[in-house]
């Protein structure tokens, strides 16, 4: 009898397809990244990321409340300071914008996990992710700034510390700093395999964090390397990372898969600003079905192996998901 195999039998109707579906995307998987600046008042739209805003602290509280109400469990906070300086001092100021935002969310008792991004690039006048020595980003001197930033976020009430700077040894240094100051319970989610990617373009416009000279290729990874991603991830786990992240997501689904297979910790994937912008502008142009393409995209990231997905589509997706 030809053909012997009829895979179409299991695609016959929607109920049957539900029964055999391999990957279930859930709102439990999602993390919503948010931008907070020092100005008051209404949120300011980010032109490169239609639908996303720079928030004041009051408008941040509104959107975080809505995020929690939609069943999303975590937000990731990025601060946009009014003043930048050579040392990025706004990143670790006690009354820095992220520190104030974290305190405000905690005071409002919104049931959400607050993840704070630890990096210098939004706070330095040169826009690099660490300290500049002789025209280059110096690794070890940057660790002190990064640890001060992580500690001040912990003191403000952050629930998860997420270093995104890609300096060597920063997970161990942050872990030690947190432990010495009574924060041994705080998890670290490291941006472990973070590539030097053009997909961050819209974010840099949103955060005003583009490097003023050179680029980030001496610290972020070469997009051509896959085995090195596993090496980076294993080093971070060794140093104490509780969750490891691959970033960006879509052009790196193979890396998400490799990392998932090589580890036993939760794997996060960052569906970054450029990936978001491509969908939004294509949808605006009427060339793709926005809802279907967002669901398909997020499902592909989950299918590749991500346990957590950081996405600017978190609110929409949560509304569509079970
Ligand atoms: C900070 C940081 C960046 C992103 C997250 N943390 C920018 C960069 O490395 O240039 C990018 C996020 C996105 O594009 O959505 N280092």
Boltz pocket constraint, residues with backbone or C-beta under 6 A from the ligand:
constraints:
  - pocket:
      binder: B
      contacts: [[A, 117], [A, 119], [A, 121], [A, 129], [A, 164], [A, 165], [A, 199], [A, 200], [A, 201], [A, 202], [A, 203], [A, 204], [A, 209], [A, 271], [A, 272], [A, 273], [A, 274]]
      max_distance: 6.0
